[in-house]
Amino acid sequence: MAPERPSRPTKRAMREETCTETPPGGPSGLLVERGGEPYASYASFIAEVLKQVHATPNLRISKKAMGILELCVEDSFERIAEAAAHLHRTANGEAMTAQHIEGAVRLLLPRELAKHAVDEGTKAVIKYRGFNKDLRRLKPNARGRKPCFKKPSAA
Protein backbone atom coordinates (compact mmCIF):
# COMPACT_ATOMS: atom_id res chain seq x y z
CA MET A 1 0.00 0.00 0.00
CA ALA A 2 1.40 3.40 -1.05
CA PRO A 3 1.93 6.08 1.60
CA GLU A 4 -0.60 8.90 1.54
CA ARG A 5 0.54 12.16 0.03
CA PRO A 6 -0.13 15.27 2.08
CA SER A 7 -2.87 17.42 0.61
CA ARG A 8 -1.68 20.45 -1.34
CA PRO A 9 -2.78 23.85 -0.08
CA THR A 10 -5.13 25.76 -2.32
CA LYS A 11 -4.00 28.85 -4.19
CA ARG A 12 -6.13 30.99 -1.90
CA ALA A 13 -4.48 29.54 1.22
CA MET A 14 -1.01 30.08 -0.26
CA ARG A 15 -1.86 33.68 -1.12
CA GLU A 16 -3.20 34.33 2.39
CA GLU A 17 -0.01 32.92 3.91
CA THR A 18 2.28 35.09 1.79
CA CYS A 19 0.19 38.29 1.93
CA THR A 20 0.02 38.99 5.64
CA GLU A 21 0.62 42.72 5.45
CA THR A 22 -1.38 45.32 3.57
CA PRO A 23 -0.40 45.42 -0.11
CA PRO A 24 0.80 48.66 -1.71
CA GLY A 25 -2.18 50.86 -2.36
CA GLY A 26 -3.60 49.73 0.95
CA PRO A 27 -7.15 49.94 2.10
CA SER A 28 -7.84 53.12 0.13
CA GLY A 29 -9.84 51.28 -2.53
CA LEU A 30 -7.09 51.41 -5.12
CA LEU A 31 -6.54 47.65 -5.34
CA VAL A 32 -9.00 45.51 -7.26
CA GLU A 33 -8.93 41.74 -7.47
CA ARG A 34 -9.61 40.15 -10.83
CA GLY A 35 -8.93 36.47 -11.38
CA GLY A 36 -7.33 36.19 -7.95
CA GLU A 37 -4.54 38.69 -8.61
CA PRO A 38 -4.80 42.17 -7.06
CA TYR A 39 -3.88 45.10 -9.29
CA ALA A 40 -4.06 48.86 -8.99
CA SER A 41 -7.16 50.38 -10.53
CA TYR A 42 -7.85 54.06 -10.98
CA ALA A 43 -11.32 53.44 -12.43
CA SER A 44 -13.27 54.75 -9.44
CA PHE A 45 -11.19 57.94 -9.36
CA ILE A 46 -11.52 58.46 -13.12
CA ALA A 47 -15.29 58.01 -12.89
CA GLU A 48 -15.44 60.52 -10.02
CA VAL A 49 -13.50 63.14 -12.01
CA LEU A 50 -15.72 62.46 -15.05
CA LYS A 51 -18.80 63.21 -12.93
CA GLN A 52 -17.24 66.43 -11.65
CA VAL A 53 -16.23 67.64 -15.12
CA HIS A 54 -19.39 66.83 -17.09
CA ALA A 55 -22.79 68.13 -16.08
CA THR A 56 -24.63 65.24 -17.79
CA PRO A 57 -25.67 62.86 -14.98
CA ASN A 58 -26.08 59.77 -17.19
CA LEU A 59 -22.70 60.06 -18.90
CA ARG A 60 -20.86 56.73 -18.90
CA ILE A 61 -17.54 55.41 -20.13
CA SER A 62 -16.94 52.09 -21.87
CA LYS A 63 -14.61 49.42 -20.46
CA LYS A 64 -12.18 49.89 -23.36
CA ALA A 65 -12.03 53.65 -22.81
CA MET A 66 -11.57 53.14 -19.05
CA GLY A 67 -8.75 50.69 -19.74
CA ILE A 68 -7.02 53.21 -22.01
CA LEU A 69 -7.40 55.97 -19.42
CA GLU A 70 -6.01 53.68 -16.70
CA LEU A 71 -2.97 52.96 -18.88
CA CYS A 72 -2.46 56.70 -19.41
CA VAL A 73 -2.66 57.36 -15.66
CA GLU A 74 -0.25 54.51 -14.86
CA ASP A 75 2.20 55.69 -17.52
CA SER A 76 2.09 59.28 -16.27
CA PHE A 77 2.54 58.12 -12.69
CA GLU A 78 5.57 56.00 -13.62
CA ARG A 79 7.17 58.83 -15.62
CA ILE A 80 6.68 61.32 -12.78
CA ALA A 81 8.05 58.82 -10.24
CA GLU A 82 11.14 58.14 -12.38
CA ALA A 83 11.81 61.85 -12.94
CA ALA A 84 11.36 62.58 -9.22
CA ALA A 85 13.74 59.72 -8.34
CA HIS A 86 16.30 61.14 -10.77
CA LEU A 87 15.96 64.62 -9.21
CA HIS A 88 16.31 63.06 -5.76
CA ARG A 89 19.51 61.21 -6.75
CA THR A 90 21.08 64.33 -8.24
CA ALA A 91 20.20 66.45 -5.19
CA ASN A 92 21.82 63.92 -2.81
CA GLY A 93 18.98 64.28 -0.31
CA GLU A 94 18.00 61.80 2.35
CA ALA A 95 14.33 61.52 1.45
CA MET A 96 12.23 62.33 -1.57
CA THR A 97 10.20 65.43 -0.84
CA ALA A 98 7.23 67.21 -2.36
CA GLN A 99 9.69 69.52 -4.11
CA HIS A 100 11.13 66.59 -6.06
CA ILE A 101 7.64 65.56 -7.19
CA GLU A 102 6.80 69.16 -8.08
CA GLY A 103 9.97 69.48 -10.15
CA ALA A 104 9.20 66.26 -11.98
CA VAL A 105 5.68 67.45 -12.78
CA ARG A 106 7.01 70.77 -14.06
CA LEU A 107 9.52 68.92 -16.29
CA LEU A 108 7.07 66.43 -17.77
CA LEU A 109 3.76 68.24 -18.18
CA PRO A 110 3.01 71.18 -20.49
CA ARG A 111 3.03 74.66 -18.92
CA GLU A 112 -0.67 75.22 -18.08
CA LEU A 113 -1.32 71.61 -17.09
CA ALA A 114 1.78 71.60 -14.87
CA LYS A 115 0.62 74.80 -13.18
CA HIS A 116 -2.79 73.27 -12.35
CA ALA A 117 -1.20 69.99 -11.23
CA VAL A 118 1.22 71.80 -8.91
CA ASP A 119 -1.64 73.86 -7.43
CA GLU A 120 -3.69 70.72 -6.74
CA GLY A 121 -0.66 68.94 -5.32
CA THR A 122 0.11 71.87 -3.04
CA LYS A 123 -3.48 71.84 -1.76
CA ALA A 124 -3.20 68.08 -1.09
CA VAL A 125 0.09 68.48 0.81
CA ILE A 126 -1.35 71.29 2.94
CA LYS A 127 -4.41 69.19 3.71
CA TYR A 128 -2.22 66.18 4.59
CA ARG A 129 0.04 68.22 6.88
CA GLY A 130 -3.01 69.69 8.62
CA PHE A 131 -4.36 66.18 9.17
CA ASN A 132 -1.03 65.09 10.67
CA LYS A 133 -1.09 68.06 13.06
CA ASP A 134 -4.48 66.87 14.26
CA LEU A 135 -3.05 63.38 14.78
CA ARG A 136 -0.17 64.78 16.83
CA ARG A 137 -2.72 66.32 19.18
CA LEU A 138 -4.03 62.84 20.00
CA LYS A 139 -2.73 61.68 23.33
CA PRO A 140 -3.21 58.31 25.02
CA ASN A 141 -5.46 58.44 28.06
CA ALA A 142 -4.28 57.61 31.60
CA ARG A 143 -4.29 53.86 30.96
CA GLY A 144 -2.49 54.28 27.64
CA ARG A 145 -5.22 52.55 25.63
CA LYS A 146 -7.47 54.75 23.56
CA PRO A 147 -6.35 58.12 22.25
CA CYS A 148 -8.27 61.20 23.27
CA PHE A 149 -8.04 64.80 22.10
CA LYS A 150 -6.08 67.29 24.15
CA LYS A 151 -8.29 69.99 25.57
CA PRO A 152 -7.29 73.42 24.32
CA SER A 153 -5.79 75.54 27.07
CA ALA A 154 -7.87 78.54 28.07
CA ALA A 155 -5.86 81.73 27.67
N, C-alpha and C positions, 0 to 999 in steps of 0.2 A: 504494500500500500504506500502510495506516494505521500510525502509530507505536505501539509497544507501550506499554501502560500499566504502570506499576510495580505489583507485587503489593501488595495491602493487608495490613497486619499483622493477625494474628488478635486476637480479644479478649483471649485469654490473654497474648499477647506484649505487648499494650498495658498490661495490668494489671501485668505483671511490671516493665515499664519505669517506670511511675508509682509503684509500691509498693516502693521500694528499702529503706526503713527499716521497723522493726517497727511494726505498727499498734497503736493503743491497745488495751490489754488484754494485749498481748504474748504471750509464749510460755507463759503460765500455764494455757492450756487454756480460756480464757474465750471466745475467738473460734471460731466454727463457720462453715463455708462451705456455703451451700445455694444452688444455682443460680448459682454463680460469685461471689456477693456475700458477703463476710464480715460477720457480725453477732455481737453479744455474746449469749451464751447462759449462763444460770445453771442449766440443767437438771442438770448433773452435781453441782453444789453442793446443789441442792434434793433430789435423790435421796439424796445422802449424809446430809443432815439427816433425811430421812424414815426412813432406816435406823437412825439413832441414836435417834430418838424412839420408833419403834414396834418392839416386840419380835418381831412376826411377820416371819419371814425372807422369805416369798414375797409380801409386800405390794408391789403395783405401783401406778403412777399412769398414767392415760390421757394421750394426747397433748393433748387439749383441756384437761384439768385442768392439765397442765404448762405449756401456753401461757398460761393464766389466771394461774398463779402467777408465771411469768416477767414478765408485764405488771405484776403487783402489785409485784414486786421492783424493776423498772425505774422505776415511778412513785415508789415510796418513795425510791429512790436519787436521782432527779431533785429531789424535794421537799427532801430533806436537803441536797443540794448547793446548791440555790438559797437555802435559809435560811442555810446556812453562809457563802455568798458575801455575803449581805446583812449578816450579823453582821461579816464581815471588812471590808466597806466602811464600816460605821458605826464600827468600832474604829480605822480609819485605820492598820492594821498593814501591815508590808511583805509578810508571807507568811501564808497561811492555816495555822493550827495545829490541833492536836488539840482545843484548847479551843473553837475555832469549831465544829468538827464535833459536839463533845459538847453545846454549847449548842443547836445546831440539832436534835439528837436529843431533848433535853429539851423543846424547844418543840413538836415535832411528834408525838411518841409519847405515849400515855397513861402515867400515873405508874409502874406496876409494870413495864410493858414497857420504858419508858425506862431504868429503873434497871438491868434486866438487860442492855440494849443497851450502856449506859455501862460496866458491869462487864466485858463481853466485849471492848469496844473498848479499855479500859484494859489488859486482859491482852494484847491483840494489839500495842498500842504498846510495852509493856514487852518483849515477845518480840522485836519488830522492833529496838528500841534495843539489846538484848543482842546480837542478830545483827550489828548494825553495829559494836559494840565488838569483836567477834571479827574482823571484816573489817579494822578499823584495826590489829589486831595483825599482819596479814600484811605482810611486808616483802619487797621483791625481793631475790633472792640476789645474789652478788657480780657476776655478769654482767648483772644487771638484767632477766633473762628471766622465770623462773617464780617466783611468790611462795612463800615458806616461812614457817612459823610462827616467831615469836620464842621462844627458849627462856626459860622463867621464871628469873629471877635467884634464886640460892640465898641465903637470908638467914641 
